[in-house]
Amino acid sequence: MKARVLKKLLNDTEYLVADHGEYIAVGSPLCHKLISVDKATLKVTYALDTYGGGRKSLDNKELKAIWDKLHELIESGEIKDIIEEQDDIPSPLPVYTVEDGLLTESTTNEYGWPNVTVDGKMMYDNTYFKTKAEALADGIDGVISMLKWTDEHILEIEADLVDKKGLRARYLGYLDNLRALQTALTLEKV
């Protein structure tokens, strides 16, 4: 995604502009997608629109201008090029991240947050690194943490399963007892 081009088209807004997979987001450090555009449907939404008012829900002049410009880009078809292409960076700097067990290389014009890669991905200081070694070390630490978390939850689930099996056995015992009493009562009446 051409995040830098879109940011310029949005009058060099101070809001963060980035690609978040299924949608483009224009937001702040507090809310990364104040205004978003679904890449598949091109539907524009406002995060604080609780009653479906769309543009009427906006009370910020700059956000209204962003909303209007996004609709203009959608109507003209320009948004398609913005979504599908990458920014042109004259002196690209390499950046690395690990996602889903894979080391990925990209480029940017400036290191650090808030900034995006050439394809519009938001670069957080704890997810994008200047070197492959830093990215790999962080990726390994992240996977080890997730393995520990998963193992802890497996133990909890296994303990809960043992408890539930014990509870089930107790209820089966109750059922056997009650059926035996019912049978005895039926035989008593005969």
Secondary structure, DSSP 8 states (H G I E B T S, - for coil): --HHHHHHHTTS-SSEEEE-SSEEEEE-SS-TTSEEEETTT--EEETT-SSS-GGGG---HHHHHHHHHHHHHHHHTHHHHHHHS----SS-EEEEEEETTEEEEEEESS-SSSEE-TT-BEE-TTT-BSSHHHHHHHHHHHHHHHHHHHHHHHHHHHHHHHHHHHHHHHHHHHHHHHHHHHHHHHHHH-
